[in-house]
Amino acid sequence: MAIESPAKPGRVGVVRNVSQRGVLLGTPSRYQPGQRVRLRFKTRSGGPEFDLPATVVRIDHDPDGDWLAKLVAFEFDRDVNEHRLEELRRTYELFSAA
């Protein structure tokens, strides 16, 4: 998925977990708590991509791990409805189970 911000355009992340309030991503990019971003999601159904504004709320990093061990938690500005949440879980199921 894409992570966009004025300071860091065109960044990417791998979805590890998603909920109504936010998403946990593995990413090689560095972020700071409080940083604002726009997350761009694709859907498995082939529908249009959609964006959700979000804020970085937590950073976890295993210094001995690869870049996927650097996890960044983002809180969405608004809750994701149940239908959209299930669509996201189906789209990113391979990564959410990790």
C-alpha positions in Angstrom: 0.0 0.0 0.0 1.1 3.6 -0.5 1.9 6.1 2.3 1.9 9.7 1.2 2.9 12.9 3.0 4.4 16.2 1.9 7.7 15.3 3.5 7.8 11.7 2.2 5.8 11.2 -1.0 5.5 7.8 -2.7 6.5 5.6 0.3 5.2 2.0 0.7 4.2 -0.3 3.5 3.1 -3.9 4.0 -0.2 -4.4 6.0 0.4 -6.5 9.1 -3.0 -5.8 10.8 -6.0 -3.6 10.2 -8.9 -2.5 12.3 -11.7 0.1 12.3 -9.5 2.6 14.0 -6.1 2.0 12.3 -3.5 -0.1 10.6 -0.1 -1.6 11.5 2.4 -1.5 8.6 5.9 -2.9 8.0 7.8 -0.1 6.2 11.4 0.8 5.5 10.5 4.5 5.9 11.0 6.4 9.1 8.1 8.2 10.7 7.6 10.1 14.0 4.6 9.9 16.3 2.2 12.6 15.5 3.2 12.8 11.8 0.2 13.1 9.4 -0.1 10.9 6.3 -2.5 9.8 3.7 -2.8 6.0 3.3 -3.8 4.7 -0.1 -5.4 1.3 -0.1 -6.2 -1.1 -3.0 -9.1 -3.5 -3.0 -9.2 -7.1 -4.1 -12.5 -6.5 -5.8 -10.8 -4.3 -8.4 -12.7 -1.3 -7.2 -11.0 2.1 -7.1 -8.2 2.8 -4.6 -9.2 4.9 -1.7 -7.4 7.1 0.7 -7.6 7.5 4.5 -5.9 10.3 6.3 -4.1 9.0 9.4 -1.7 9.9 12.2 1.4 7.9 13.3 0.7 6.8 16.9 3.4 4.2 17.6 6.7 2.9 16.2 8.1 -0.6 17.1 11.5 -1.7 15.7 13.5 -4.8 16.1 17.1 -3.6 15.4 18.1 -7.2 14.5 15.2 -7.7 12.1 14.7 -6.8 8.5 12.7 -3.8 7.3 9.5 -5.7 7.9 10.4 -5.7 11.6 10.0 -1.9 11.7 6.3 -1.6 12.4 4.4 1.7 12.3 0.9 2.0 13.8 -1.4 4.6 12.2 -4.7 5.8 13.6 -7.3 6.7 11.0 -9.0 10.1 11.2 -12.4 8.3 11.1 -13.5 4.8 11.8 -13.7 2.5 8.8 -17.2 0.9 8.3 -17.6 -2.8 8.6 -18.0 -3.5 4.9 -14.8 -1.6 4.0 -13.0 -3.3 6.9 -13.9 -6.8 5.6 -12.8 -5.8 2.1 -9.5 -4.6 3.4 -9.0 -7.8 5.5 -9.7 -9.9 2.4 -7.3 -7.8 0.3 -4.4 -8.0 2.7 -5.1 -11.4 4.3 -1.7 -12.8 3.5 0.0 -10.1 5.5 -2.5 -9.7 8.2 -2.0 -13.2 9.4 1.8 -12.6 10.0 
